[in-house]
Amino acid sequence: MDRRSLVVLSAGLGQPSSSRLLADRLAASAVDALRGRDVEVDVTVVEIRDVARDLADHLVANATTPALRSALDAVATADAVVAVTPVFAASYSGLFKTFVDALDRDALTEVPVVVGATAGTQRHSLVLEHAMRPLFAHLRALVLPTAVFAAPEDWGGEQGVSGDALSTRVDRAAGQLADVVAARPARRPRDPFDDAPSFADLLSGR
């Protein structure tokens, strides 16, 4: 079987959090969908809350701790990303945006991404379209058509109707991610020396 890497970004602040729960469901469904396409998956979960202080130091002092570097490198070499944030003030959380700001500008170029969000009411569901999708489009990521939002009632309403609807959206998004990932070769980690001129070019003055 081919192997691919999937990075799961969860910006939930609680432990456990609904954002992490949604991220885990998306990741599990994506793993199943990819295995159905003869692709094995190495999953790396980045709990952004765990590097919150590291991000603050990075922001104000340009210092990068080993934990933060490991998280950033995981994203930069991922074949696919699942990104889920809670909704704060009608947008993604500040912690989530700070992590995205710390990424290399080319880290997500053409990388397939499933975006998700959680909030206390369905009224915030459009945050996926007016905030999350434009953010990842700006990073030149390949944002999959189905985005997944979950409010409290989505975790299992009367007779499971709401929960079944969430499962349908999760599986649809995961299937779209699997289709893209399985159809392309594994991502090669970018070598920082790729753009360096060759020794022959340097000697010839080119």
N, CA and C atoms as a LAMMPS dump frame, in Angstrom:
ITEM: TIMESTEP
0
ITEM: NUMBER OF ATOMS
618
ITEM: BOX BOUNDS ff ff ff
-5.0000000000000000e+02 5.0000000000000000e+02
-5.0000000000000000e+02 5.0000000000000000e+02
-5.0000000000000000e+02 5.0000000000000000e+02
ITEM: ATOMS id mol type element x y z
1 1 1 N 0.824 -1.201 0
2 1 2 C 0 0 0
3 1 3 C 0.864 1.259 0
4 2 1 N 0.382 2.304 -0.661
5 2 2 C 1.011 3.616 -0.567
6 2 3 C 0.811 4.168 0.836
7 3 1 N 1.661 5.11 1.229
8 3 2 C 1.516 5.768 2.519
9 3 3 C 1.444 7.27 2.308
10 4 1 N 0.6 7.921 3.099
11 4 2 C 0.47 9.361 3.077
12 4 3 C 0.443 9.868 4.513
13 5 1 N 0.685 11.158 4.667
14 5 2 C 0.643 11.774 5.995
15 5 3 C -0.532 12.738 6.088
16 6 1 N -1.251 12.645 7.185
17 6 2 C -2.391 13.523 7.456
18 6 3 C -2.128 14.257 8.763
19 7 1 N -2.181 15.583 8.716
20 7 2 C -2.03 16.39 9.924
21 7 3 C -3.389 16.937 10.328
22 8 1 N -3.712 16.78 11.597
23 8 2 C -4.984 17.24 12.142
24 8 3 C -4.713 18.423 13.065
25 9 1 N -5.232 19.587 12.705
26 9 2 C -5.09 20.793 13.518
27 9 3 C -6.365 21.023 14.312
28 10 1 N -6.241 21.038 15.625
29 10 2 C -7.39 21.3 16.484
30 10 3 C -7.093 22.5 17.36
31 11 1 N -7.953 23.517 17.275
32 11 2 C -7.725 24.749 18.033
33 11 3 C -8.651 24.872 19.236
34 12 1 N -9.227 23.762 19.67
35 12 2 C -10.093 23.802 20.851
36 12 3 C -9.318 24.191 22.097
37 13 1 N -9.985 24.874 23.014
38 13 2 C -9.324 25.311 24.239
39 13 3 C -9.606 24.388 25.409
40 14 1 N -10.729 23.682 25.387
41 14 2 C -11.057 22.767 26.465
42 14 3 C -10.374 21.428 26.285
43 15 1 N -10.506 20.597 27.293
44 15 2 C -9.96 19.259 27.211
45 15 3 C -10.876 18.306 27.978
46 16 1 N -11.734 17.581 27.251
47 16 2 C -11.836 17.523 25.777
48 16 3 C -12.58 18.739 25.225
49 17 1 N -12.528 18.897 23.914
50 17 2 C -13.224 19.998 23.268
51 17 3 C -14.035 19.463 22.095
52 18 1 N -15.093 20.186 21.737
53 18 2 C -15.896 19.771 20.586
54 18 3 C -15.103 19.889 19.293
55 19 1 N -14.161 20.852 19.248
56 19 2 C -13.327 20.989 18.053
57 19 3 C -12.454 19.749 17.865
58 20 1 N -11.861 19.258 18.948
59 20 2 C -11.04 18.049 18.852
60 20 3 C -11.908 16.846 18.489
61 21 1 N -13.101 16.786 19.034
62 21 2 C -14.002 15.677 18.717
63 21 3 C -14.343 15.665 17.234
64 22 1 N -14.645 16.84 16.666
65 22 2 C -14.949 16.917 15.246
66 22 3 C -13.711 16.587 14.414
67 23 1 N -12.553 17.102 14.823
68 23 2 C -11.317 16.823 14.093
69 23 3 C -11.016 15.326 14.077
70 24 1 N -11.222 14.667 15.209
71 24 2 C -10.97 13.222 15.287
72 24 3 C -11.921 12.445 14.383
73 25 1 N -13.178 12.876 14.322
74 25 2 C -14.128 12.182 13.455
75 25 3 C -13.774 12.358 11.985
76 26 1 N -13.368 13.548 11.618
77 26 2 C -12.949 13.787 10.232
78 26 3 C -11.706 12.959 9.891
79 27 1 N -10.754 12.918 10.814
80 27 2 C -9.533 12.157 10.571
81 27 3 C -9.822 10.671 10.453
82 28 1 N -10.646 10.134 11.344
83 28 2 C -10.968 8.708 11.301
84 28 3 C -11.674 8.344 10.005
85 29 1 N -12.591 9.192 9.568
86 29 2 C -13.303 8.932 8.319
87 29 3 C -12.362 9.021 7.13
88 30 1 N -11.419 9.968 7.164
89 30 2 C -10.452 10.101 6.068
90 30 3 C -9.531 8.892 6.002
91 31 1 N -9.105 8.401 7.158
92 31 2 C -8.255 7.206 7.19
93 31 3 C -8.991 6.012 6.581
94 32 1 N -10.245 5.841 6.959
95 32 2 C -11.035 4.734 6.397
96 32 3 C -11.203 4.882 4.891
97 33 1 N -11.489 6.105 4.448
98 33 2 C -11.696 6.339 3.02
99 33 3 C -10.415 6.086 2.232
100 34 1 N -9.279 6.479 2.778
101 34 2 C -8.016 6.265 2.082
102 34 3 C -7.623 4.793 2.064
103 35 1 N -7.882 4.092 3.14
104 35 2 C -7.595 2.661 3.15
105 35 3 C -8.442 1.935 2.108
106 36 1 N -9.644 2.43 1.895
107 36 2 C -10.484 1.865 0.845
108 36 3 C -9.936 2.115 -0.542
109 37 1 N -8.985 3.032 -0.629
110 37 2 C -8.315 3.337 -1.903
111 37 3 C -6.873 2.834 -1.886
112 38 1 N -6.585 1.876 -1.008
113 38 2 C -5.264 1.242 -0.891
114 38 3 C -4.169 2.222 -0.491
115 39 1 N -4.522 3.161 0.389
116 39 2 C -3.541 4.119 0.899
117 39 3 C -3.554 4.065 2.426
118 40 1 N -2.385 3.787 3.023
119 40 2 C -2.253 3.83 4.47
120 40 3 C -1.922 5.26 4.893
121 41 1 N -2.275 5.601 6.118
122 41 2 C -2.142 6.991 6.56
123 41 3 C -1.418 7.073 7.9
124 42 1 N -0.429 7.964 7.97
125 42 2 C 0.21 8.317 9.234
126 42 3 C -0.431 9.616 9.715
127 43 1 N -1.095 9.566 10.855
128 43 2 C -1.836 10.718 11.369
129 43 3 C -1.048 11.406 12.479
130 44 1 N -0.889 12.719 12.342
131 44 2 C -0.266 13.539 13.378
132 44 3 C -1.279 14.571 13.846
133 45 1 N -1.568 14.567 15.14
134 45 2 C -2.517 15.527 15.703
135 45 3 C -1.748 16.677 16.351
136 46 1 N -2.086 17.889 15.969
137 46 2 C -1.496 19.083 16.579
138 46 3 C -2.583 19.782 17.389
139 47 1 N -2.48 19.669 18.709
140 47 2 C -3.363 20.429 19.597
141 47 3 C -2.727 21.806 19.77
142 48 1 N -3.298 22.798 19.125
143 48 2 C -2.66 24.113 19.115
144 48 3 C -2.566 24.713 20.518
145 49 1 N -3.509 24.367 21.387
146 49 2 C -3.46 24.884 22.762
147 49 3 C -2.175 24.469 23.466
148 50 1 N -1.6 23.329 23.068
149 50 2 C -0.384 22.843 23.723
150 50 3 C 0.847 23.68 23.369
151 51 1 N 0.767 24.435 22.28
152 51 2 C 1.909 25.29 21.895
153 51 3 C 1.529 26.77 21.95
154 52 1 N 0.516 27.091 22.742
155 52 2 C 0.045 28.479 22.817
156 52 3 C 1.137 29.418 23.328
157 53 1 N 1.839 29.038 24.388
158 53 2 C 2.906 29.899 24.914
159 53 3 C 4.074 29.96 23.931
160 54 1 N 4.34 28.859 23.264
161 54 2 C 5.403 28.844 22.255
162 54 3 C 5.081 29.815 21.125
163 55 1 N 3.805 29.866 20.746
164 55 2 C 3.384 30.785 19.693
165 55 3 C 3.56 32.237 20.125
166 56 1 N 3.265 32.528 21.39
167 56 2 C 3.439 33.897 21.895
168 56 3 C 4.914 34.301 21.835
169 57 1 N 5.794 33.389 22.252
170 57 2 C 7.228 33.678 22.186
171 57 3 C 7.678 33.862 20.73
172 58 1 N 7.129 33.048 19.848
173 58 2 C 7.477 33.153 18.432
174 58 3 C 7.028 34.499 17.865
175 59 1 N 5.856 34.931 18.315
176 59 2 C 5.276 36.167 17.793
177 59 3 C 6.059 37.395 18.246
178 60 1 N 6.446 37.43 19.522
179 60 2 C 7.065 38.649 20.058
180 60 3 C 8.588 38.605 20.051
181 61 1 N 9.174 37.401 20.015
182 61 2 C 10.63 37.304 20.1
183 61 3 C 11.251 36.502 18.964
184 62 1 N 10.394 36.057 18.028
185 62 2 C 10.871 35.261 16.892
186 62 3 C 11.644 34.02 17.352
187 63 1 N 11.214 33.463 18.502
188 63 2 C 11.835 32.257 19.042
189 63 3 C 10.937 31.063 18.729
190 64 1 N 11.534 29.979 18.27
191 64 2 C 10.767 28.792 17.91
192 64 3 C 11.23 27.617 18.751
193 65 1 N 10.363 27.137 19.624
194 65 2 C 10.709 26.01 20.477
195 65 3 C 10.681 24.714 19.672
196 66 1 N 11.328 23.657 20.171
197 66 2 C 11.276 22.371 19.474
198 66 3 C 9.85 21.861 19.258
199 67 1 N 8.97 22.071 20.235
200 67 2 C 7.599 21.608 20.097
201 67 3 C 6.871 22.339 18.971
202 68 1 N 7.058 23.65 18.905
203 68 2 C 6.42 24.424 17.846
204 68 3 C 7.041 24.075 16.494
205 69 1 N 8.366 23.915 16.439
206 69 2 C 9.008 23.562 15.172
207 69 3 C 8.502 22.223 14.67
208 70 1 N 8.311 21.267 15.583
209 70 2 C 7.796 19.96 15.187
210 70 3 C 6.4 20.078 14.586
211 71 1 N 5.551 20.916 15.189
212 71 2 C 4.185 21.11 14.686
213 71 3 C 4.192 21.791 13.326
214 72 1 N 5.016 22.812 13.17
215 72 2 C 5.083 23.532 11.894
216 72 3 C 5.641 22.641 10.79
217 73 1 N 6.661 21.846 11.119
218 73 2 C 7.251 20.948 10.126
219 73 3 C 6.268 19.863 9.709
220 74 1 N 5.449 19.402 10.653
221 74 2 C 4.452 18.383 10.32
222 74 3 C 3.491 18.902 9.258
223 75 1 N 3.044 20.146 9.406
224 75 2 C 2.146 20.75 8.421
225 75 3 C 2.867 20.936 7.081
226 76 1 N 4.119 21.371 7.145
227 76 2 C 4.866 21.681 5.925
228 76 3 C 5.171 20.448 5.085
229 77 1 N 5.087 19.253 5.684
230 77 2 C 5.371 18.023 4.939
231 77 3 C 4.143 17.131 4.79
232 78 1 N 2.978 17.623 5.192
233 78 2 C 1.765 16.799 5.164
234 78 3 C 1.225 16.632 3.744
235 79 1 N 0.659 15.461 3.491
236 79 2 C -0.038 15.232 2.225
237 79 3 C -1.461 15.777 2.268
238 80 1 N -1.995 15.958 3.472
239 80 2 C -3.35 16.491 3.633
240 80 3 C -3.496 17.035 5.041
241 81 1 N -4.443 17.953 5.21
242 81 2 C -4.658 18.59 6.504
243 81 3 C -6.155 18.645 6.81
244 82 1 N -6.488 18.354 8.058
245 82 2 C -7.822 18.616 8.598
246 82 3 C -7.656 19.734 9.621
247 83 1 N -8.37 20.835 9.459
248 83 2 C -8.218 21.997 10.337
249 83 3 C -9.569 22.379 10.934
250 84 1 N -9.639 22.358 12.262
251 84 2 C -10.908 22.648 12.948
252 84 3 C -10.67 23.684 14.04
253 85 1 N -11.521 24.692 14.079
254 85 2 C -11.417 25.751 15.078
255 85 3 C -12.769 26.002 15.734
256 86 1 N -12.78 26.422 16.996
257 86 2 C -14.012 26.959 17.564
258 86 3 C -14.268 28.345 16.975
259 87 1 N -15.501 28.789 17.015
260 87 2 C -15.856 30.112 16.51
261 87 3 C -15.815 31.112 17.65
262 88 1 N -15.012 32.151 17.485
263 88 2 C -14.948 33.257 18.435
264 88 3 C -15.241 34.54 17.678
265 89 1 N -16.185 35.331 18.175
266 89 2 C -16.508 36.631 17.566
267 89 3 C -16.758 36.481 16.067
268 90 1 N -17.526 35.455 15.708
269 90 2 C -17.962 35.226 14.323
270 90 3 C -16.82 34.912 13.368
271 91 1 N -15.697 34.366 13.895
272 91 2 C -14.595 33.989 13.027
273 91 3 C -13.8 32.874 13.695
274 92 1 N -12.675 32.478 13.067
275 92 2 C -11.803 31.491 13.693
276 92 3 C -11.18 32.115 14.94
277 93 1 N -10.694 31.263 15.826
278 93 2 C -10.13 31.769 17.075
279 93 3 C -8.792 32.463 16.832
280 94 1 N -8.43 33.365 17.737
281 94 2 C -7.154 34.042 17.631
282 94 3 C -5.99 33.068 17.734
283 95 1 N -6.128 32.035 18.564
284 95 2 C -5.072 31.035 18.707
285 95 3 C -4.857 30.293 17.391
286 96 1 N -5.947 29.948 16.732
287 96 2 C -5.842 29.264 15.444
288 96 3 C -5.129 30.153 14.42
289 97 1 N -5.508 31.422 14.359
290 97 2 C -4.897 32.338 13.392
291 97 3 C -3.414 32.564 13.703
292 98 1 N -3.057 32.595 14.98
293 98 2 C -1.655 32.782 15.343
294 98 3 C -0.817 31.61 14.855
295 99 1 N -1.349 30.399 14.962
296 99 2 C -0.612 29.236 14.457
297 99 3 C -0.461 29.325 12.939
298 100 1 N -1.529 29.679 12.259
299 100 2 C -1.454 29.812 10.801
300 100 3 C -0.436 30.883 10.416
301 101 1 N -0.388 31.974 11.169
302 101 2 C 0.572 33.043 10.881
303 101 3 C 2.015 32.57 11.033
304 102 1 N 2.23 31.561 11.875
305 102 2 C 3.585 31.065 12.11
306 102 3 C 4.06 30.112 11.011
307 103 1 N 3.148 29.639 10.168
308 103 2 C 3.522 28.725 9.102
309 103 3 C 4.347 29.424 8.039
310 104 1 N 5.239 28.686 7.406
311 104 2 C 5.94 29.2 6.241
312 104 3 C 4.905 29.533 5.166
313 105 1 N 5.142 30.562 4.388
314 105 2 C 4.144 31.033 3.425
315 105 3 C 3.811 29.997 2.355
316 106 1 N 4.726 29.05 2.115
317 106 2 C 4.475 28.025 1.105
318 106 3 C 4.102 26.674 1.704
319 107 1 N 3.886 26.635 3.002
320 107 2 C 3.681 25.351 3.678
321 107 3 C 2.466 24.584 3.177
322 108 1 N 1.435 25.291 2.762
323 108 2 C 0.193 24.623 2.374
324 108 3 C -0.136 24.764 0.889
325 109 1 N 0.814 25.188 0.104
326 109 2 C 0.553 25.358 -1.321
327 109 3 C 0.109 24.042 -1.956
328 110 1 N -1.097 24.038 -2.526
329 110 2 C -1.696 22.895 -3.223
330 110 3 C -1.948 21.688 -2.326
331 111 1 N -1.891 21.874 -1.019
332 111 2 C -2.187 20.782 -0.09
333 111 3 C -3.699 20.7 0.117
334 112 1 N -4.312 19.52 -0.044
335 112 2 C -5.749 19.396 0.196
336 112 3 C -6.081 19.58 1.679
337 113 1 N -7.078 20.411 1.949
338 113 2 C -7.45 20.744 3.324
339 113 3 C -8.965 20.625 3.488
340 114 1 N -9.363 19.939 4.543
341 114 2 C -10.768 19.948 4.964
342 114 3 C -10.88 20.912 6.134
343 115 1 N -11.774 21.881 6.043
344 115 2 C -11.949 22.843 7.131
345 115 3 C -13.215 22.506 7.914
346 116 1 N -13.131 22.738 9.215
347 116 2 C -14.272 22.492 10.088
348 116 3 C -14.317 23.531 11.19
349 117 1 N -15.486 23.674 11.812
350 117 2 C -15.645 24.63 12.9
351 117 3 C -16.736 24.15 13.84
352 118 1 N -16.653 24.594 15.089
353 118 2 C -17.666 24.269 16.084
354 118 3 C -18.099 25.55 16.779
355 119 1 N -19.355 25.578 17.199
356 119 2 C -19.868 26.755 17.919
357 119 3 C -21.105 26.347 18.693
358 120 1 N -21.598 27.285 19.495
359 120 2 C -22.751 26.996 20.332
360 120 3 C -24.077 27.109 19.628
361 121 1 N -24.073 27.584 18.379
362 121 2 C -25.317 27.737 17.635
363 121 3 C -25.061 27.598 16.148
364 122 1 N -26.056 27.113 15.421
365 122 2 C -25.949 26.963 13.972
366 122 3 C -25.822 28.305 13.26
367 123 1 N -26.138 29.391 13.944
368 123 2 C -26.072 30.708 13.303
369 123 3 C -24.653 31.068 12.867
370 124 1 N -23.657 30.371 13.431
371 124 2 C -22.27 30.664 13.086
372 124 3 C -21.737 29.783 11.963
373 125 1 N -22.588 28.995 11.346
374 125 2 C -22.098 28.013 10.372
375 125 3 C -21.417 28.659 9.16
376 126 1 N -21.81 29.878 8.81
377 126 2 C -21.221 30.53 7.634
378 126 3 C -19.783 30.973 7.856
379 127 1 N -19.266 30.817 9.092
380 127 2 C -17.865 31.152 9.342
381 127 3 C -16.941 30.326 8.451
382 128 1 N -17.399 29.143 8.077
383 128 2 C -16.582 28.291 7.203
384 128 3 C -16.378 28.932 5.834
385 129 1 N -17.405 29.624 5.349
386 129 2 C -17.329 30.207 4.011
387 129 3 C -16.748 31.616 4.007
388 130 1 N -17.026 32.407 5.042
389 130 2 C -16.55 33.801 5
390 130 3 C -15.224 33.994 5.736
391 131 1 N -14.752 32.966 6.449
392 131 2 C -13.491 33.123 7.178
393 131 3 C -12.508 31.993 6.878
394 132 1 N -12.911 30.748 7.13
395 132 2 C -11.97 29.627 6.986
396 132 3 C -11.558 29.385 5.532
397 133 1 N -12.527 29.334 4.637
398 133 2 C -12.19 29.048 3.236
399 133 3 C -11.294 30.148 2.628
400 134 1 N -11.602 31.433 2.823
401 134 2 C -10.712 32.464 2.294
402 134 3 C -9.314 32.426 2.909
403 135 1 N -9.217 32.082 4.193
404 135 2 C -7.909 32.012 4.845
405 135 3 C -7.019 30.979 4.156
406 136 1 N -7.54 29.788 3.93
407 136 2 C -6.722 28.743 3.325
408 136 3 C -6.549 28.956 1.82
409 137 1 N -7.5 29.614 1.193
410 137 2 C -7.308 29.981 -0.213
411 137 3 C -6.157 30.969 -0.337
412 138 1 N -6.046 31.886 0.612
413 138 2 C -4.933 32.85 0.615
414 138 3 C -3.591 32.126 0.728
415 139 1 N -3.574 31.005 1.446
416 139 2 C -2.355 30.22 1.607
417 139 3 C -2.126 29.275 0.426
418 140 1 N -2.979 29.381 -0.591
419 140 2 C -2.898 28.58 -1.813
420 140 3 C -3.109 27.1 -1.557
421 141 1 N -3.835 26.782 -0.496
422 141 2 C -4.207 25.393 -0.232
423 141 3 C -5.358 24.994 -1.145
424 142 1 N -5.544 23.692 -1.304
425 142 2 C -6.667 23.168 -2.072
426 142 3 C -7.781 22.84 -1.081
427 143 1 N -8.688 23.79 -0.868
428 143 2 C -9.752 23.616 0.124
429 143 3 C -10.863 22.765 -0.489
430 144 1 N -11.169 21.653 0.163
431 144 2 C -12.162 20.735 -0.382
432 144 3 C -13.567 21.349 -0.352
433 145 1 N -14.441 20.921 -1.278
434 145 2 C -15.766 21.544 -1.384
435 145 3 C -16.615 21.45 -0.124
436 146 1 N -16.56 20.315 0.56
437 146 2 C -17.402 20.146 1.742
438 146 3 C -16.663 20.584 2.994
439 147 1 N -17.199 21.616 3.65
440 147 2 C -16.706 22.049 4.951
441 147 3 C -17.698 21.553 6.003
442 148 1 N -17.225 21.315 7.227
443 148 2 C -18.076 20.673 8.234
444 148 3 C -18.194 21.541 9.476
445 149 1 N -19.423 21.899 9.791
446 149 2 C -19.721 22.695 10.979
447 149 3 C -20.522 21.842 11.953
448 150 1 N -20.249 22.01 13.241
449 150 2 C -20.999 21.255 14.254
450 150 3 C -21.403 22.172 15.402
451 151 1 N -22.699 22.207 15.668
452 151 2 C -23.26 22.877 16.839
453 151 3 C -23.656 21.791 17.848
454 152 1 N -24.033 22.16 19.068
455 152 2 C -24.357 21.145 20.069
456 152 3 C -25.389 20.125 19.606
457 153 1 N -26.408 20.57 18.88
458 153 2 C -27.449 19.637 18.46
459 153 3 C -26.959 18.636 17.417
460 154 1 N -25.832 18.905 16.778
461 154 2 C -25.314 17.995 15.758
462 154 3 C -24.706 16.732 16.344
463 155 1 N -24.452 16.761 17.632
464 155 2 C -23.829 15.582 18.232
465 155 3 C -24.837 14.511 18.586
466 156 1 N -26.099 14.679 18.178
467 156 2 C -27.099 13.647 18.4
468 156 3 C -28.399 14.234 18.885
469 157 1 N -29.271 14.584 17.938
470 157 2 C -30.562 15.152 18.281
471 157 3 C -31.591 14.065 18.496
472 158 1 N -32.839 14.429 18.387
473 158 2 C -33.934 13.492 18.597
474 158 3 C -33.838 12.332 17.608
475 159 1 N -33.813 11.116 18.141
476 159 2 C -33.727 9.893 17.356
477 159 3 C -32.473 9.879 16.47
478 160 1 N -31.465 10.637 16.884
479 160 2 C -30.189 10.597 16.167
480 160 3 C -30.191 11.283 14.827
481 161 1 N -31.245 12.037 14.501
482 161 2 C -31.332 12.642 13.178
483 161 3 C -30.182 13.615 12.943
484 162 1 N -29.947 14.509 13.903
485 162 2 C -28.874 15.486 13.733
486 162 3 C -27.52 14.818 13.664
487 163 1 N -27.3 13.829 14.537
488 163 2 C -26.038 13.125 14.521
489 163 3 C -25.79 12.424 13.201
490 164 1 N -26.838 11.845 12.617
491 164 2 C -26.683 11.19 11.323
492 164 3 C -26.322 12.199 10.242
493 165 1 N -26.893 13.399 10.305
494 165 2 C -26.586 14.437 9.32
495 165 3 C -25.126 14.845 9.425
496 166 1 N -24.599 14.968 10.643
497 166 2 C -23.188 15.308 10.82
498 166 3 C -22.303 14.207 10.25
499 167 1 N -22.638 12.966 10.521
500 167 2 C -21.857 11.843 9.997
501 167 3 C -21.822 11.862 8.473
502 168 1 N -22.944 12.208 7.866
503 168 2 C -22.991 12.287 6.401
504 168 3 C -22.037 13.342 5.875
505 169 1 N -22.031 14.515 6.519
506 169 2 C -21.135 15.589 6.089
507 169 3 C -19.675 15.213 6.311
508 170 1 N -19.403 14.586 7.445
509 170 2 C -18.036 14.158 7.748
510 170 3 C -17.545 13.167 6.699
511 171 1 N -18.366 12.179 6.389
512 171 2 C -17.962 11.159 5.423
513 171 3 C -17.816 11.74 4.013
514 172 1 N -18.664 12.709 3.661
515 172 2 C -18.555 13.327 2.346
516 172 3 C -17.239 14.101 2.229
517 173 1 N -16.921 14.881 3.26
518 173 2 C -15.675 15.645 3.246
519 173 3 C -14.462 14.708 3.215
520 174 1 N -14.514 13.65 4.002
521 174 2 C -13.407 12.692 4.041
522 174 3 C -13.24 11.99 2.704
523 175 1 N -14.337 11.67 2.048
524 175 2 C -14.26 11.034 0.743
525 175 3 C -13.633 11.943 -0.302
526 176 1 N -13.986 13.216 -0.251
527 176 2 C -13.386 14.172 -1.187
528 176 3 C -11.886 14.305 -0.942
529 177 1 N -11.494 14.328 0.324
530 177 2 C -10.074 14.402 0.657
531 177 3 C -9.343 13.155 0.154
532 178 1 N -9.929 11.995 0.375
533 178 2 C -9.301 10.74 -0.042
534 178 3 C -9.149 10.664 -1.553
535 179 1 N -10.15 11.133 -2.283
536 179 2 C -10.067 11.118 -3.748
537 179 3 C -8.861 11.914 -4.241
538 180 1 N -8.652 13.09 -3.657
539 180 2 C -7.54 13.946 -4.091
540 180 3 C -6.199 13.352 -3.673
541 181 1 N -6.101 12.921 -2.427
542 181 2 C -4.824 12.408 -1.91
543 181 3 C -4.402 11.144 -2.645
544 182 1 N -5.345 10.239 -2.895
545 182 2 C -5.016 8.966 -3.545
546 182 3 C -4.618 9.15 -4.999
547 183 1 N -5.032 10.251 -5.613
548 183 2 C -4.778 10.463 -7.042
549 183 3 C -3.447 11.146 -7.316
550 184 1 N -2.705 11.514 -6.265
551 184 2 C -1.445 12.218 -6.47
552 184 3 C -0.337 11.517 -5.7
553 185 1 N 0.916 11.723 -6.108
554 185 2 C 2.029 11.102 -5.38
555 185 3 C 2.206 11.723 -4.007
556 186 1 N 2.92 11.006 -3.155
557 186 2 C 3.201 11.528 -1.828
558 186 3 C 3.997 12.817 -1.949
559 187 1 N 3.757 13.711 -1.039
560 187 2 C 4.427 14.998 -1.067
561 187 3 C 5.894 14.85 -0.643
562 188 1 N 6.779 15.432 -1.403
563 188 2 C 8.199 15.402 -1.043
564 188 3 C 8.495 16.613 -0.17
565 189 1 N 9.081 16.373 1.017
566 189 2 C 9.436 17.513 1.86
567 189 3 C 10.324 18.492 1.104
568 190 1 N 10.036 19.765 1.24
569 190 2 C 10.806 20.783 0.532
570 190 3 C 12.194 20.909 1.129
571 191 1 N 13.205 20.808 0.271
572 191 2 C 14.596 20.998 0.677
573 191 3 C 14.908 22.489 0.605
574 192 1 N 15.364 23.099 1.696
575 192 2 C 15.649 24.544 1.67
576 192 3 C 16.738 24.91 0.679
577 193 1 N 17.5 23.922 0.195
578 193 2 C 18.566 24.193 -0.762
579 193 3 C 18.148 23.933 -2.205
580 194 1 N 16.849 23.629 -2.419
581 194 2 C 16.372 23.352 -3.772
582 194 3 C 16.638 24.508 -4.726
583 195 1 N 16.496 25.733 -4.219
584 195 2 C 16.631 26.908 -5.079
585 195 3 C 18.059 27.449 -5.15
586 196 1 N 18.968 26.788 -4.457
587 196 2 C 20.363 27.264 -4.48
588 196 3 C 21.011 26.949 -5.821
589 197 1 N 21.823 27.845 -6.336
590 197 2 C 22.491 27.578 -7.619
591 197 3 C 23.499 26.446 -7.458
592 198 1 N 23.736 25.736 -8.545
593 198 2 C 24.716 24.649 -8.504
594 198 3 C 26.126 25.218 -8.424
595 199 1 N 27.061 24.36 -8.038
596 199 2 C 28.453 24.79 -7.961
597 199 3 C 28.967 25.227 -9.335
598 200 1 N 28.535 24.495 -10.371
599 200 2 C 28.966 24.832 -11.724
600 200 3 C 28.47 26.222 -12.134
601 201 1 N 27.204 26.535 -11.738
602 201 2 C 26.667 27.855 -12.049
603 201 3 C 27.432 28.963 -11.327
604 202 1 N 27.81 28.693 -10.08
605 202 2 C 28.543 29.687 -9.319
606 202 3 C 29.919 29.956 -9.943
607 203 1 N 30.57 28.877 -10.384
608 203 2 C 31.9 29.041 -10.987
609 203 3 C 31.836 29.757 -12.327
610 204 1 N 30.717 29.565 -13.039
611 204 2 C 30.592 30.205 -14.351
612 204 3 C 30.037 31.615 -14.249
613 205 1 N 29.652 32.025 -13.057
614 205 2 C 29.156 33.382 -12.865
615 205 3 C 27.678 33.534 -13.183
616 206 1 N 26.934 32.395 -13.363
617 206 2 C 25.503 32.51 -13.684
618 206 3 C 24.69 32.673 -12.418
